[in-house]
Amino acid sequence: MILTLVIVALAPGAALFLFFYARDRYNREPLFPLVVTFLLGAASLLPAVACSLGLERLTGWTSGAGHLLYLFLGALVVVGLVEEFWKFVVVRLYSYNRREFDEPYDGIMYSVMASLGFATAENLLYVLSSGVGTGILRALLAVPGHAFYGVLMGYFLGSAKFAVSRRRAAALQLAGLGLAVLAHGVYDFMVFALDERPLLLLMLPVFAVLSWVIFFRATRERAQQSPYRHPRLAALHRTMAQEAADTEGRSQGAGVGREQTEGKVPESREQRADGGQGGQR
């Protein structure tokens, strides 16, 4: 029975991984950094839960009581902001600066992997405690929802990586995080408010369909922007990347040389004179 529950909990994340991996048609990522990003996303559940519990105690917010605005603000901050922030930390600190992150689609791929790691760890807890029915329901809504937030975040991280300035890159990163937080907050608000507004139940299928529409459109657009789409462009891209790496290496080497040169104390005239006299002697 436990094995069945584990399979039910893991299956949605595995299926979504295969979908996004297959959509990366021109230059698929190595499995190792994807697996690490997934595991780090799963591990980020721990600080996220700790932060959410801390905010609940600090503010007195609970998901089952209060007026609609109260529920929405709690869903946005206590749940959405906290969880998406920790996923963002995983991608930004581990995946974003890796050499393999070399095309716009990679923003989506790595952000989705962090989100699926988080969602799978969370799913295991829910399914093992509540059963197969909960697993099926979450496979249709909650787990794809986490992937949806990852697509929103990753779409903008893919643009930020290749932005023309640091200011624009920072703005794009904040936009991706903000949209992921907003979407997450809206979804959880609909779930939390079902008791007071049962008609919100009709919005959940709309949310699910919208997620898949964005899945297909965002992944197709980012895949079409790949420099690896055409063989000649791919070769040019690799050449430029190699030249940039060589230039950076030469610059670092030149910097070390200058430091060594500047560290030497120049000889005074008296020292040079003494040296010359010593040679004559």
C-alpha positions as CSV (number, residue, x, y, z in Angstrom):
1,M,0.0,0.0,0.0
2,I,2.8,2.4,0.9
3,L,4.5,1.7,-2.4
4,T,1.3,2.5,-4.3
5,L,1.0,5.8,-2.4
6,V,4.7,6.7,-3.2
7,I,4.1,6.0,-6.9
8,V,1.0,8.1,-6.9
9,A,2.9,10.9,-5.2
10,L,5.9,10.7,-7.6
11,A,4.1,10.2,-10.9
12,P,2.9,13.8,-11.5
13,G,6.4,15.3,-11.1
14,A,8.0,12.6,-13.3
15,A,5.4,13.1,-16.1
16,L,5.8,16.9,-16.0
17,F,9.6,16.6,-16.1
18,L,9.4,14.4,-19.2
19,F,7.1,17.0,-20.8
20,F,9.4,20.0,-20.2
21,Y,12.5,18.0,-21.0
22,A,11.0,16.9,-24.4
23,R,10.1,20.5,-25.2
24,D,13.8,21.5,-24.9
25,R,14.4,20.3,-28.4
26,Y,17.6,21.9,-29.5
27,N,20.1,21.7,-26.6
28,R,18.8,19.5,-23.7
29,E,20.4,20.1,-20.3
30,P,22.6,17.4,-18.7
31,L,20.7,15.4,-16.2
32,F,23.1,16.0,-13.3
33,P,22.4,19.7,-12.8
34,L,18.7,19.1,-13.3
35,V,18.7,16.4,-10.7
36,V,20.6,18.6,-8.2
37,T,18.1,21.5,-8.9
38,F,15.2,19.1,-8.2
39,L,16.7,17.9,-5.0
40,L,17.5,21.4,-3.8
41,G,13.9,22.4,-4.6
42,A,12.7,19.5,-2.5
43,A,15.0,20.5,0.3
44,S,13.7,24.1,0.1
45,L,10.4,22.8,1.5
46,L,12.0,22.8,5.0
47,P,12.9,26.5,5.3
48,A,9.7,27.4,3.5
49,V,7.6,25.5,6.1
50,A,9.6,27.1,8.9
51,C,9.1,30.6,7.5
52,S,5.4,30.1,6.9
53,L,4.8,28.7,10.4
54,G,6.8,31.7,11.8
55,L,4.6,34.2,9.8
56,E,1.4,32.4,10.9
57,R,2.4,32.7,14.6
58,L,3.6,36.3,14.1
59,T,0.4,37.5,12.3
60,G,-2.2,35.1,13.6
61,W,-3.2,34.2,10.1
62,T,-4.9,30.9,9.4
63,S,-6.1,29.5,6.1
64,G,-9.5,28.5,7.3
65,A,-10.9,31.7,8.8
66,G,-11.3,35.4,8.1
67,H,-12.8,37.6,5.5
68,L,-11.8,37.3,1.8
69,L,-9.1,40.1,1.8
70,Y,-7.5,38.5,4.9
71,L,-7.4,35.1,3.2
72,F,-6.0,36.6,0.0
73,L,-3.2,38.5,1.7
74,G,-2.3,35.5,3.7
75,A,-2.3,33.2,0.7
76,L,-0.1,35.8,-1.2
77,V,2.5,36.4,1.6
78,V,2.5,33.5,4.0
79,V,2.2,30.9,1.3
80,G,3.0,32.3,-2.2
81,L,5.8,34.6,-1.3
82,V,7.6,32.3,1.0
83,E,7.4,29.2,-1.2
84,E,8.3,31.0,-4.4
85,F,11.1,32.9,-2.8
86,W,12.9,29.7,-1.7
87,K,12.5,28.1,-5.2
88,F,13.9,31.4,-6.6
89,V,16.9,31.1,-4.2
90,V,17.6,27.6,-5.5
91,V,17.6,28.6,-9.2
92,R,19.4,31.9,-8.7
93,L,22.2,30.5,-6.5
94,Y,22.8,27.1,-8.1
95,S,21.4,27.0,-11.6
96,Y,21.5,30.5,-13.0
97,N,25.3,30.9,-13.2
98,R,26.1,27.4,-14.5
99,R,27.8,27.0,-17.8
100,E,24.9,24.8,-19.0
101,F,22.4,27.7,-18.6
102,D,23.1,29.0,-22.1
103,E,19.8,29.6,-23.8
104,P,16.5,31.3,-22.8
105,Y,14.6,27.9,-22.4
106,D,17.0,27.0,-19.6
107,G,15.3,29.5,-17.3
108,I,12.1,27.6,-17.6
109,M,13.8,24.2,-17.4
110,Y,15.7,24.9,-14.1
111,S,12.8,26.8,-12.5
112,V,10.4,24.0,-13.3
113,M,12.8,21.5,-11.8
114,A,13.1,23.4,-8.6
115,S,9.3,23.7,-8.5
116,L,8.8,20.0,-9.2
117,G,11.2,19.1,-6.5
118,F,9.3,21.3,-4.0
119,A,5.9,20.0,-5.2
120,T,7.0,16.3,-5.1
121,A,8.3,16.5,-1.6
122,E,5.1,18.3,-0.5
123,N,3.0,15.7,-2.5
124,L,4.7,12.8,-0.7
125,L,3.6,14.3,2.7
126,Y,0.0,14.9,1.6
127,V,-0.5,11.5,-0.2
128,L,1.1,9.4,2.6
129,S,-1.1,11.1,5.2
130,S,-4.3,11.4,3.2
131,G,-4.4,8.6,0.6
132,V,-4.8,8.0,-3.1
133,G,-7.7,10.4,-3.6
134,T,-5.7,13.3,-2.4
135,G,-2.9,12.2,-4.7
136,I,-5.1,12.1,-7.8
137,L,-6.6,15.6,-7.0
138,R,-3.2,17.1,-6.5
139,A,-1.9,15.5,-9.7
140,L,-4.5,17.4,-11.6
141,L,-4.2,20.8,-9.8
142,A,-1.5,21.4,-7.2
143,V,1.5,19.8,-8.8
144,P,0.9,21.3,-12.3
145,G,0.3,24.5,-10.4
146,H,3.8,24.5,-9.0
147,A,5.1,23.8,-12.5
148,F,3.1,26.8,-13.7
149,Y,4.7,29.1,-11.2
150,G,8.1,27.8,-12.3
151,V,7.3,28.5,-15.9
152,L,6.3,32.1,-15.0
153,M,9.5,32.6,-13.0
154,G,11.7,30.8,-15.5
155,Y,10.4,32.7,-18.5
156,F,11.8,35.9,-17.1
157,L,14.9,34.4,-15.7
158,G,15.7,33.2,-19.2
159,S,15.5,36.8,-20.4
160,A,17.4,38.1,-17.4
161,K,20.4,35.8,-18.1
162,F,21.0,37.4,-21.5
163,A,19.9,41.0,-20.6
164,V,22.0,43.9,-21.9
165,S,22.5,45.4,-18.4
166,R,22.5,44.4,-14.8
167,R,19.6,46.7,-14.0
168,R,17.4,45.1,-16.6
169,A,18.4,41.7,-15.5
170,A,17.5,42.5,-11.9
171,A,14.1,43.9,-13.1
172,L,13.4,40.8,-15.1
173,Q,14.3,38.5,-12.2
174,L,12.0,40.5,-9.8
175,A,9.2,40.4,-12.4
176,G,9.5,36.6,-12.7
177,L,9.4,36.2,-8.9
178,G,6.5,38.6,-8.6
179,L,4.4,36.8,-11.2
180,A,5.1,33.4,-9.6
181,V,4.1,34.8,-6.2
182,L,0.9,36.3,-7.5
183,A,-0.2,33.2,-9.4
184,H,0.5,31.0,-6.4
185,G,-1.4,33.4,-4.1
186,V,-4.4,33.5,-6.4
187,Y,-4.6,29.7,-6.6
188,D,-4.3,29.2,-2.9
189,F,-6.8,31.9,-2.2
190,M,-9.4,30.1,-4.4
191,V,-8.7,26.9,-2.4
192,F,-8.9,28.6,1.0
193,A,-12.1,30.6,0.2
194,L,-14.1,27.6,-1.1
195,D,-16.1,27.4,2.1
196,E,-17.3,30.9,1.8
197,R,-17.4,31.1,-2.0
198,P,-18.2,27.6,-3.3
199,L,-18.5,29.0,-6.8
200,L,-14.8,29.5,-6.8
201,L,-14.6,25.7,-7.4
202,L,-15.6,26.5,-11.0
203,M,-12.4,28.6,-11.4
204,L,-10.0,25.7,-10.5
205,P,-10.5,23.9,-13.9
206,V,-10.1,27.2,-15.6
207,F,-6.8,27.7,-13.8
208,A,-5.7,24.2,-14.8
209,V,-6.5,24.8,-18.5
210,L,-4.8,28.2,-18.4
211,S,-1.7,26.6,-16.9
212,W,-1.4,24.1,-19.8
213,V,-2.0,26.8,-22.4
214,I,0.9,28.8,-21.0
215,F,3.0,25.6,-20.7
216,F,2.8,25.1,-24.5
217,R,3.1,28.7,-25.5
218,A,6.0,29.7,-23.2
219,T,8.0,26.6,-24.0
220,R,7.5,26.9,-27.7
221,E,8.5,30.5,-27.7
222,R,11.6,30.0,-25.6
223,A,12.6,26.9,-27.7
224,Q,12.3,29.0,-30.9
225,Q,14.8,31.5,-29.4
226,S,17.5,28.9,-28.9
227,P,20.8,29.7,-30.6
228,Y,21.1,26.0,-31.2
229,R,18.1,25.9,-33.4
230,H,20.3,26.2,-36.6
231,P,23.6,24.3,-36.9
232,R,25.5,27.4,-38.1
233,L,24.2,29.6,-35.4
234,A,25.0,26.9,-32.8
235,A,28.6,26.7,-34.0
236,L,28.8,30.5,-33.9
237,H,27.4,30.5,-30.4
238,R,29.9,28.0,-29.2
239,T,32.7,29.9,-30.8
240,M,31.6,33.2,-29.2
241,A,31.3,31.5,-25.8
242,Q,34.7,30.0,-26.1
243,E,36.2,33.3,-27.1
244,A,34.6,35.0,-24.2
245,A,36.0,32.4,-21.8
246,D,39.5,32.7,-23.3
247,T,39.3,36.5,-23.1
248,E,38.2,36.3,-19.4
249,G,41.1,33.9,-18.7
250,R,43.6,36.2,-20.4
251,S,42.2,39.2,-18.4
252,Q,42.6,37.3,-15.2
253,G,46.2,36.3,-16.1
254,A,47.1,39.8,-17.0
255,G,45.6,41.0,-13.7
256,V,47.8,38.6,-11.8
257,G,50.9,39.7,-13.8
258,R,50.2,43.4,-13.0
259,E,49.8,42.6,-9.4
260,Q,53.1,40.8,-9.3
261,T,54.8,43.6,-11.2
262,E,53.3,46.3,-9.0
263,G,54.4,44.3,-5.9
264,K,58.1,44.8,-6.8
265,V,59.8,47.8,-5.2
266,P,61.8,49.7,-7.9
267,E,65.5,50.1,-7.3
268,S,66.8,53.5,-6.3
269,R,69.5,55.3,-8.2
270,E,71.9,54.6,-5.3
271,Q,71.1,50.9,-5.4
272,R,71.7,50.8,-9.2
273,A,75.0,52.7,-8.7
274,D,76.1,50.4,-6.0
275,G,75.3,47.4,-8.2
276,G,77.3,48.9,-11.1
277,Q,80.3,49.6,-8.9
278,G,80.1,46.1,-7.4
279,G,80.2,44.7,-11.0
280,Q,83.3,46.8,-11.7
281,R,85.0,45.6,-8.6
